[in-house]
């Protein structure tokens, strides 16, 4: 079975939130009671690491799941980039496909051609918010992959406090950041001022 690393950066920094993609269940902190259906293989990640992602973080769009606030994206093209603090989860390729499917609200099974992804550096499988898969390099000899929008979102939007709370908790878990440090980091992200201001 092919293992790789999924580089997360938004609410998926928090273990309790990310694991719903594998095991199914309600999303911690969600404002609309959304439930993930889980992966075909619910096995937990075999490892996780904090990673710096060489893409700039931004908040955009309006998510009903998070009170209408913006959610995290990586700028797919910006260079030079401001490194984003992420968390890499070691999972299998089919598990990554199931995370991608759920993240994009797809009901049918998704197949990811890893060889093609490694060859060209990115794949656009669907026209959804997180439709672009990006190969970021390798971690411990295994591929490091993330996903974001194919084009930088221009509808930037401040995140809801619930979303920032989940991200801050995830940063505390993976980067050993106290709440003040996490808040300072999140406040430095474009469109990150408190929701509603």
Secondary structure by P-SEA (a helix, b strand, c coil): cbbbbbbbccccccccccccccccccccccccccccccccccccccbbbbbbbcbbbbbbccccccccbbbbbcccccccccccbbbbbbccaaaaaaaaaaaaccccbbbbaaaaaaaccccccccccccbbbbccccccbbbbbbcccccccbbbbbcaaaaaaaaaaaaacccccaaaaaaaaaaccccccccc
